[in-house]
Amino acid sequence: MRPRLIAFIASLAFFIAVGATAQKAPPQRLEPLLEPPPPPPEIANDPELEPQITITRRQTETIEEYRVNGRLTMVKVTPKTGRPYYLVADGADGAFIRRDSLDSGLRVPMWLLFSF
C-alpha cells in the first residue's frame, strides 16, 4: 500500500475510536451568579477617572482630544474626506503613535476542528 493511504486509514481509525469513546457529561446543575458588589463610593463618582473630551471642528477636519487627569492620552482626527486616524500616547515619554484604528491586531484562531 502507499504510505499516504496507510496514514489516512490510521488517522481515520484514530478519529473513529476517539469519537466512539467520547461520552457526554451529565448536565451540571447551574446556579445563577450573584450580583457583583457596587464599586466603592470614592471610585464610583470620581470625575477624575472619566476622560474629558475636547472637540475642535475645523474646515478640513474634526479633532477630538481625550484627557485623563489633565494628561492628553489620545487624539482622534477625522478628516472631511478620508478615514479617521488616532494618535495614541506611548508610555510616559509623551510620544504619540499614529494608528489607523484602535484595533490591537490580535486575532484569536477560531477554527472548527471537530463537530459531532
ChimeraX attribute file (.defattr): number of C-alpha atoms within 10 A of each C-alpha:
attribute: neighborCount
match mode: 1-to-1
recipient: residues
	/A:1	5
	/A:2	6
	/A:3	8
	/A:4	9
	/A:5	10
	/A:6	11
	/A:7	11
	/A:8	11
	/A:9	12
	/A:10	12
	/A:11	12
	/A:12	12
	/A:13	12
	/A:14	12
	/A:15	13
	/A:16	12
	/A:17	11
	/A:18	11
	/A:19	12
	/A:20	9
	/A:21	9
	/A:22	9
	/A:23	8
	/A:24	6
	/A:25	6
	/A:26	6
	/A:27	6
	/A:28	6
	/A:29	5
	/A:30	6
	/A:31	6
	/A:32	5
	/A:33	6
	/A:34	6
	/A:35	6
	/A:36	6
	/A:37	6
	/A:38	7
	/A:39	9
	/A:40	8
	/A:41	8
	/A:42	7
	/A:43	10
	/A:44	10
	/A:45	11
	/A:46	9
	/A:47	11
	/A:48	12
	/A:49	12
	/A:50	12
	/A:51	16
	/A:52	17
	/A:53	15
	/A:54	11
	/A:55	14
	/A:56	11
	/A:57	11
	/A:58	10
	/A:59	7
	/A:60	9
	/A:61	14
	/A:62	15
	/A:63	18
	/A:64	17
	/A:65	18
	/A:66	19
	/A:67	18
	/A:68	15
	/A:69	12
	/A:70	10
	/A:71	12
	/A:72	16
	/A:73	18
	/A:74	20
	/A:75	21
	/A:76	20
	/A:77	19
	/A:78	17
	/A:79	16
	/A:80	12
	/A:81	8
	/A:82	8
	/A:83	10
	/A:84	16
	/A:85	16
	/A:86	20
	/A:87	19
	/A:88	19
	/A:89	17
	/A:90	13
	/A:91	9
	/A:92	6
	/A:93	7
	/A:94	12
	/A:95	10
	/A:96	15
	/A:97	11
	/A:98	15
	/A:99	14
	/A:100	12
	/A:101	13
	/A:102	11
	/A:103	8
	/A:104	7
	/A:105	7
	/A:106	6
	/A:107	7
	/A:108	6
	/A:109	6
	/A:110	6
	/A:111	6
	/A:112	6
	/A:113	5
	/A:114	7
	/A:115	4
	/A:116	3
